[in-house]
Amino acid sequence: VLHMHNTLKRGIGLLAMLSQYEIKTDCLRQIIDGLVLARAFYGLSAFAPFLRGKDLKPVEDSLRKLQLRLTGCLKSTSLTALSVESEIMPLSTHISMIMATTFERYRRLPEDAPARALTHVDSAGTWS
């Protein structure tokens, strides 16, 4: 979690530095997508099953600051509007998407796949 938080904080600093050079918003968006969000969301996908609400709070705050800096919106802008404007998915939605994708991949494995011996999914779709 600390890695994701620090990565997003570095992204905020990078955005502040690049904004001095009058770079177009589209170019800034590509830089943030490629350098910052890719690393942060990779860490999120690796640790998603172990994260709880209190662990995500600093990461969510850093992501919100990054979105505010990227879009130029006011601090009072709602999270939903900010996510739409910045085209960055909220962390809770991203975690749900990761879990759903992982579960679907697991479901499609053949019955004799070695990965099936490691975990068990019951009929309700929960891991055990």
Rosetta blueprint (number, residue, H / E / L):
1 V L
2 L H
3 H H
4 M H
5 H H
6 N H
7 T H
8 L H
9 K H
10 R H
11 G H
12 I H
13 G H
14 L H
15 L H
16 A H
17 M H
18 L H
19 S H
20 Q H
21 Y H
22 E L
23 I L
24 K L
25 T H
26 D H
27 C H
28 L H
29 R H
30 Q H
31 I H
32 I H
33 D H
34 G H
35 L H
36 V H
37 L H
38 A H
39 R H
40 A H
41 F H
42 Y H
43 G H
44 L H
45 S H
46 A H
47 F H
48 A H
49 P H
50 F H
51 L L
52 R L
53 G H
54 K H
55 D H
56 L H
57 K H
58 P H
59 V H
60 E H
61 D H
62 S H
63 L H
64 R H
65 K H
66 L H
67 Q H
68 L H
69 R H
70 L H
71 T H
72 G L
73 C L
74 L L
75 K L
76 S L
77 T L
78 S L
79 L H
80 T H
81 A H
82 L H
83 S H
84 V H
85 E H
86 S H
87 E L
88 I L
89 M L
90 P L
91 L H
92 S H
93 T H
94 H H
95 I H
96 S H
97 M H
98 I H
99 M H
100 A H
101 T H
102 T H
103 F H
104 E H
105 R H
106 Y H
107 R H
108 R L
109 L L
110 P L
111 E L
112 D L
113 A L
114 P H
115 A H
116 R H
117 A H
118 L H
119 T L
120 H L
121 V E
122 D L
123 S L
124 A L
125 G L
126 T L
127 W E
128 S L
